[in-house]
Amino acid sequence: MRCIIARFPFDLSKNGVLAAMRGVKPEPITGDSVIIGRRSYPAKQVGEVITSQDRRDFTSGEVIRAMTRLGFTCRSLSESAPAHGLTPLQAASEMLGNSASTPR
């Protein structure tokens, strides 16, 4: 499949991505991620490995779009880890500076 990443065309295939990422140790995830095999990789790391470009040359969104089109599962940081595990009432109360657990 032909993809444009950082204004350059790449012919990518699912098998090609799997082969390129084989043996690559995942870095800590701080943003968008791509699940390849049984591992989750930061989108920027995947983009750097498959394109051989510097991470500053492309966005994680470009990589996410390409990997989604190839059939990989992609996640954003907000989907993969809940913020504090608070209920909506507790989160709203915390934003207002009140404690939801304290009766009035």
KOLVO-448640 format. One record per residue (C-alpha): x, y, z; residue in one letter. Coordinates in steps of 0.02 Angstrom, whole numbers, padded with zeros to 5 digits, always signed. Layout:
XYZA ...
***
This chain:
+00000+00000+00000M +00065+00172-00044R +00075+00295+00102C +00138+00472+00116I +00240+00506+00273I +00333+00670+00292A +00292+00713+00110R +00381+00557+00046F +00291+00408-00032P +00320+00235+00042F +00258+00067-00019D +00217-00024+00144L +00145-00195+00177S +00091-00277+00339K +00223-00413+00319N +00356-00282+00282G +00314-00187+00442V +00315-00349+00543L +00485-00394+00472A +00556-00219+00504A +00496-00217+00685M +00556-00395+00723R +00688-00385+00859G +00656-00201+00897V +00634-00168+01083K +00485-00053+01120P +00524+00115+01200E +00413+00184+01340P +00247+00245+01271I +00210+00428+01301T +00082+00461+01164G +00005+00369+01018D +00051+00186+01002S +00041+00044+00876V +00017-00138+00925I +00129-00248+00817I +00123-00431+00862G +00107-00438+01050R +00202-00277+01084R +00150-00095+01091S +00269+00029+01010Y +00265+00219+01011P +00202+00278+00841A +00357+00386+00815K +00471+00236+00845Q +00376+00133+00716V +00384+00276+00591G +00571+00297+00616E +00605+00111+00591V +00495+00086+00437I +00543+00248+00348T +00724+00273+00407S +00681+00456+00435Q +00711+00564+00586D +00562+00570+00706R +00554+00758+00692R +00512+00744+00506D +00338+00667+00528F +00192+00666+00649T +00126+00518+00746S -00040+00548+00657G +00038+00508+00489E +00105+00343+00557V -00060+00301+00643I -00156+00329+00481R -00037+00218+00383A -00034+00079+00514M -00225+00081+00531T -00242+00063+00342R -00124-00087+00350L -00233-00168+00484G -00133-00136+00642F -00219-00084+00804T -00174+00093+00856C -00210+00182+01020R -00191+00356+01089S -00123+00384+01264L -00295+00433+01330S -00369+00266+01273E -00231+00157+01344S -00215+00226+01521A -00348+00307+01630P -00292+00469+01710A -00320+00437+01897H -00457+00306+01901G -00580+00435+01967L -00765+00431+01939T -00836+00575+01836P -00907+00652+01996L -00739+00642+02084Q -00647+00713+01934A -00768+00860+01919A -00759+00890+02106S -00569+00886+02101E -00568+01017+01961M -00677+01130+02069L -00563+01105+02219G -00691+01011+02322N -00689+00833+02388S -00831+00723+02324A -00812+00604+02469S -00840+00734+02605T -01025+00753+02650P -01092+00929+02679R 
***
